Amino acid sequence: MAIGTDRDASRGDTLLFLACVGLSVAALSLPDQWRDPLAQALRQSVLAPFLILQRQTELLAAARYRYDAVVAQRDSAALAATFLPELRSENTRLRSLLGLSAKLGGGYVSAEILHQPEPTNPLSFVVSAGKKEGVRPLSAVVSPEGLVGLVASVDEHTSVVLSWAHPEFRASAIATDGSVVGIAAPHGAEGPNVWLLELQGVLYRQQVQVGTVIVTSGLGGIFPRGIPIGTVIGPAGEEKGWGRTYLVRPAIHPAELSHVMILTSARPAGSDLRNAFTLPTDSVAPGQVPP
Amino acid sequence: MMRRTDRYRYPIIMTLLVVLQFTVRSHLGGDRVAPDFLLLALLIYTVRAEPGKSAAAGFVLGLLRDALTPASFGAGALAHTLVGFASSWAKAVFFAEHVFVKGCLFFAGVWIRNFIVLLVSGRLQGSQAAWELLVWSPLQSLTTALVGIAMLWFLRDWLQPRRSMA
């Protein structure tokens, strides 16, 4: 690399700079149908080795923690084997400890989140599972606490996830007791209630108690029924007298996660995943009066 | 005057920073606070390169990063282009060869990059953007600047340009 002896911005430097700015503006203006293939091509070519490197590093770090868990499982299994009649219940307890409910069973892929330093990273991020692992576009992305988002695009070994915080995210939602239905959407970026969700379109005559757990309704075919979205924390406003909007504290913030599970197989019609997730501790049961 | 060994020293340092970005970074605390090794590599490059080449390097780096954060596609390319060009130009006009001054350059580079990304992408607004710009970005800028200063200190023999004797 040459040491710049003449550091004045020459005409050539200026032209090169303007060309780069012009190309950047062009990239900003690209429509989605051009932008996504371009980004995908970059991820699958130039960035592929780096993403593999990052994924392997994450796997290596996770392996250290998993080793302890595996040792604990092995010890537990050895202990349980001495009490054979209790083996099944012991296995169930271990599965629940790992956050993998028997109801969720198979049909999911676990993936590491490949965090990036940009401030918009919680809105959309790359995870370390792709087409080869069975991930498809519009697959639901969950954590043991609840809904994280959905898969927007899929590469060979990576996928792009739109989290619930993305302005374009929407999910059909319902209260756990089925009393209230609406649409869950990000609350927006203004005011003190950032990083919250809204339950929109609730009928005006319906009152939702604080602490009510909101889950996915299963309508639309994207998200299976019963994935916790969050907990109602109060009204957000009224929609010209025809409906109500409630603020919902999300079950999990994307920035807190290092691993997610991507649901890969279609669930039978009417299946409900509520029992597979950990409900928020401050939720109220249907019919219960909140404190 | 360029040393003969500069030909491989710089690529080694750049490669080291890229590897650190994709291996160590995620284990250095919160994602919004951990140092940005890629931007640090760009800023170290711009200190010695011409403004045009710095802008081009910034554009390529920004575009690649945009592929990893599609929510702000193009914003990163523009931000890195502007930061690369401005850093190289400002270094040529104003800055002395001093580690602290370069640390300030690293700090400002990261913060301005984040500011431009937020401004251009328009994804975060209001208090959300204020938190990013007044809390998280300064912290990330600080950690990046500290790592940059440490690198300049430990690798000063490699990174310092050796002038020919007049």
Chai-1 contact restraints between the chains, C-beta under 6 A:
chainA,res_idxA,chainB,res_idxB,connection_type,confidence,min_distance_angstrom,max_distance_angstrom,comment,restraint_id
A,M1,B,Y10,contact,1.0,0.0,6.0,A-B,restraint_1
A,A2,B,M2,contact,1.0,0.0,6.0,A-B,restraint_2
A,I3,B,M2,contact,1.0,0.0,6.0,A-B,restraint_3
A,I3,B,R48,contact,1.0,0.0,6.0,A-B,restraint_4
A,I3,B,P161,contact,1.0,0.0,6.0,A-B,restraint_5
A,G4,B,E50,contact,1.0,0.0,6.0,A-B,restraint_6
A,R7,B,A92,contact,1.0,0.0,6.0,A-B,restraint_7
A,A9,B,P51,contact,1.0,0.0,6.0,A-B,restraint_8
A,A9,B,W89,contact,1.0,0.0,6.0,A-B,restraint_9
A,G12,B,G52,contact,1.0,0.0,6.0,A-B,restraint_10
A,D13,B,E50,contact,1.0,0.0,6.0,A-B,restraint_11
A,D13,B,P51,contact,1.0,0.0,6.0,A-B,restraint_12
A,D13,B,G52,contact,1.0,0.0,6.0,A-B,restraint_13
A,L16,B,G52,contact,1.0,0.0,6.0,A-B,restraint_14
A,L16,B,A55,contact,1.0,0.0,6.0,A-B,restraint_15
A,L16,B,A56,contact,1.0,0.0,6.0,A-B,restraint_16
A,F17,B,G52,contact,1.0,0.0,6.0,A-B,restraint_17
A,F17,B,A55,contact,1.0,0.0,6.0,A-B,restraint_18
A,F17,B,F85,contact,1.0,0.0,6.0,A-B,restraint_19
A,C20,B,A55,contact,1.0,0.0,6.0,A-B,restraint_20
A,C20,B,A56,contact,1.0,0.0,6.0,A-B,restraint_21
A,C20,B,F59,contact,1.0,0.0,6.0,A-B,restraint_22
A,C20,B,T81,contact,1.0,0.0,6.0,A-B,restraint_23
A,V21,B,T81,contact,1.0,0.0,6.0,A-B,restraint_24
A,S24,B,G74,contact,1.0,0.0,6.0,A-B,restraint_25
A,S24,B,A77,contact,1.0,0.0,6.0,A-B,restraint_26
A,S24,B,L78,contact,1.0,0.0,6.0,A-B,restraint_27
A,S24,B,T81,contact,1.0,0.0,6.0,A-B,restraint_28
A,A27,B,G74,contact,1.0,0.0,6.0,A-B,restraint_29
A,A27,B,A77,contact,1.0,0.0,6.0,A-B,restraint_30
A,L28,B,G74,contact,1.0,0.0,6.0,A-B,restraint_31
A,R35,B,F73,contact,1.0,0.0,6.0,A-B,restraint_32
A,A39,B,A67,contact,1.0,0.0,6.0,A-B,restraint_33
A,A39,B,P70,contact,1.0,0.0,6.0,A-B,restraint_34
A,L42,B,A67,contact,1.0,0.0,6.0,A-B,restraint_35
A,R43,B,A67,contact,1.0,0.0,6.0,A-B,restraint_36
A,L47,B,L64,contact,1.0,0.0,6.0,A-B,restraint_37
A,F50,B,F22,contact,1.0,0.0,6.0,A-B,restraint_38
A,L53,B,F22,contact,1.0,0.0,6.0,A-B,restraint_39
A,Q54,B,F22,contact,1.0,0.0,6.0,A-B,restraint_40
A,T57,B,T23,contact,1.0,0.0,6.0,A-B,restraint_41
A,H115,B,S26,contact,1.0,0.0,6.0,A-B,restraint_42
A,H115,B,D31,contact,1.0,0.0,6.0,A-B,restraint_43
A,Q116,B,L68,contact,1.0,0.0,6.0,A-B,restraint_44
A,Q116,B,T69,contact,1.0,0.0,6.0,A-B,restraint_45
A,P117,B,D36,contact,1.0,0.0,6.0,A-B,restraint_46
A,E118,B,T69,contact,1.0,0.0,6.0,A-B,restraint_47
A,P119,B,N114,contact,1.0,0.0,6.0,A-B,restraint_48
A,P119,B,L118,contact,1.0,0.0,6.0,A-B,restraint_49
A,P119,B,E132,contact,1.0,0.0,6.0,A-B,restraint_50
A,T120,B,T69,contact,1.0,0.0,6.0,A-B,restraint_51
A,T120,B,A71,contact,1.0,0.0,6.0,A-B,restraint_52
A,T120,B,S72,contact,1.0,0.0,6.0,A-B,restraint_53
A,T120,B,S121,contact,1.0,0.0,6.0,A-B,restraint_54
A,T120,B,R123,contact,1.0,0.0,6.0,A-B,restraint_55
A,N121,B,T69,contact,1.0,0.0,6.0,A-B,restraint_56
A,L123,B,A71,contact,1.0,0.0,6.0,A-B,restraint_57
A,L123,B,R123,contact,1.0,0.0,6.0,A-B,restraint_58
A,S124,B,P70,contact,1.0,0.0,6.0,A-B,restraint_59
A,S124,B,A71,contact,1.0,0.0,6.0,A-B,restraint_60
A,V126,B,L68,contact,1.0,0.0,6.0,A-B,restraint_61
A,V160,B,P70,contact,1.0,0.0,6.0,A-B,restraint_62
A,A189,B,L124,contact,1.0,0.0,6.0,A-B,restraint_63
A,A189,B,Q125,contact,1.0,0.0,6.0,A-B,restraint_64
A,A189,B,G126,contact,1.0,0.0,6.0,A-B,restraint_65
A,A189,B,Q128,contact,1.0,0.0,6.0,A-B,restraint_66
A,E190,B,G126,contact,1.0,0.0,6.0,A-B,restraint_67
A,V194,B,S127,contact,1.0,0.0,6.0,A-B,restraint_68
A,V194,B,Q128,contact,1.0,0.0,6.0,A-B,restraint_69
